[in-house]
Amino acid sequence: MMELIHGHESLLLWLTVVSIIALIASMVLIPWMIVHIPSDYFSHPNRQKKYVRDSQISIARLMFMLLKNILGIVFIIGGVAMLVMPGQGILTIVIGILLIDFPYKYQVESWIIKRPTILKSINMLRAKAKQSPLEV
């Protein structure tokens, strides 16, 4: 076992650094994102669709959507890793799901947010920031 550790010291160092950065980033970004979700985000039975004609889609909007989806996937992967490493794994996964675009996203979000432990955790963070609780 010691041979394995000594043979991969640089890899273990990088994994430690990435884990510490992910922990600090999750402690800062996740609460900030949760506080900025509108309180009525989950109170509508169906999300209003944004009707955009093909001629109105710009390169900047496509790049924003691509970056947002990549960030969401990174959050989901990081959240799964944080289930075994230090950090807020479940909340990070929820934020990642909120960021990415996929069919039936609103139904999945609503199902996740209606779990009592998740809703309680999110509303506790919102209460500390003096924001109204999420309406489901």
Secondary structure, 3 states (H helix, E strand, C coil): CHHHHHHCHHHHHHHHHHHHHHHHHHHHHHHHHHHCCCCCCCCCCCCCCCCCCHHHCCHHHHHHHHHHHHHHHHHHHHHHHHCCCCCCHHHHHHHHHHHCCCCCHHHHHHHHHCCHHHHHHHHHHHHHCCCCCCCC
